[in-house]
Amino acid sequence: MKFLLFPFALIYGWVTSLRNHLYDIGTYKSVAFDVNVISVGNLTVGGTGKSPMVEYIVRLLERNEHKPAILSRGYKRKTRGFRLANDKDTAVTLGDEPFQFWLKFGNKIPVAVGEERVMAIPEILFEHEDCDVVVCDDAFQHRTLRPNLNVLLSTYGRPFFEDHLMPYGRLREARNGASRADILVFTKCQEQITSSEAYVKEARKYLRTDVPVFFTKTKYQAPIAIFSNELEFVNKVILVSGLADSKHLVEYVEKEFDLLCHLEYGDHHHFSKSDMESILTAYNQGMADGVVSILTTEKDATKIREFKELSSMPVFYLPIEIEFLDEGDKFEQLIVDSFKNEPQERIQ
């Protein structure tokens, strides 16, 4: 029955292609800034690893003595407009991923949310005059903004060149939107890949000439307690996740731990009291066969931590980082060199 969605995908594709064309010919205007702007985004709906890539780039910029800020839309937050994160914020006021950034970097760099990036960037610079680079999370389709560097992500398991437009597939815009990318990164790769040349060949049908292509894998860290470091993690786990694509996570957990059950929710899910009851029920059932831990993602942990009824329980999250399979130093140099780029100037 999925083929019934194909006509809607055609209509959606026509609308998004027209919009992009009007930006390309200058009918719709894009705004550039004196401050360096790095955009991290994708062509698909969620699940490509934007958050760990933003964190990777921010750490790189800090090591090179730059003063970065992070700007996100703040998807599914309960507030509107521009908001500069502070210690009174939560995942409700910022959105789960920006709050994750704030918990990790908030005491060192500004983290802000705003639907209109071109309005939010001046607000950041007004509050933080020393900021010399803004890393924009999920801004590839935000054509009103002209970044110095466009970093495009695509998962290895579902590459953009094999996907289709919504609602038939998961693409937000046509595959040729990849032509705006300055860098393409395939994420969530296997430990050893044998088809990298084939991926590059297919991707180049949509990229500009000589746009560099990289491959990364997800690197999971040891579980970290959400509430109390005194609680010990045990390998028998109940997994709780709200992701666009949990396949990679589940595969890792099944490999490394004893997975009893997986309570799966939609992407950016706002957990409710009834959700907590479901988690508690699963935990109590698991405890009947011995000690268990509740394991979740770092993004979901930003919301679960608000439920104090779980504070005495062994609830842990899995931190993740990205790791380049090859040429990571080349990628890092391109990020550093972006300060030399004019907005929309492309790497050749």
Summary of the structure (lengths in Angstrom):
residues: 348
radius of gyration: 20.6
end to end distance: 43.8
largest distance: 64.9
contacts: 1106
relative contact order: 0.16
helix: 36%
strand: 22%
